Amino acid sequence: MIKQLKTYLIVIALIIPFSYANGQDATVQVALRIPLCDSCHGANGISKRPEIPTIAGFSYEGFLDSLNSFREKDRPALVVKDETGEEKAMTSISLTITDEEAKALASHYSAIPFEAAEQEYDPVLAAKGQEIHEQKKCEQCHSDGGSDPQDDAAILAGQWKPYLERQISHFKVGRRNSPKKMKRIVDSLTEDEIEALLHFYASNNLAAAR
């Protein structure tokens, strides 16, 4: 708790100049937003829940793009319960976040190192998944096996398998918008190939060491 409080105070100190520069004092609101985000995504944005992604370590632009996709209803949101049992959904939460707050949150979470989820994976399937990742040219956008935190396409390596599986399913059925090139690749994947990719990303923890 003390460590988290120190983190919030540091964030406030960083945000104050930003707020005044824009003629607004969003400091208090952002300080409240961080624990709200952490209540579902985990302390410092590092998720311990398989259905919820880790948001720490996302690139600044990647974080904003993800948030805006919820605002614009380009992707569905899972209704989840936070630490208090209250039900929440990103589509509704995103609409309450101002542009200034979004930028401050993006700065906050992009500065925290990504931590790979501790989960089981099959080495044989992971090896097949690596081949598929390369064959399908996923590497063009998700470089270093999906582990590069600077990729605005988001970190895949070390992200929770159930979360990634749900997102791939959304892309396939058109519930989540994607670039045409990616849609063609996702549509071409078989169930076995998807399973192999999930094990590959679960095995690739390079992002955790960056």
KAZITA-V417064 format. One record per helix or strand of 2 or more residues. SS is the DSSP state (@ for helix, = for strand). FROM is the first residue (numbers start at 1). LEN is the number of residues. If there is no record, write none. Layout:
# KAZITA-V417064
ss	from	len
SS	FROM	LEN
SS	FROM	LEN
This chain:
# KAZITA-V417064
ss	from	len
@	2	20
@	27	15
@	43	3
@	60	12
=	80	2
=	87	2
@	90	5
@	99	12
@	123	13
@	138	3
@	143	4
@	161	13
@	180	9
@	191	13
@	206	4
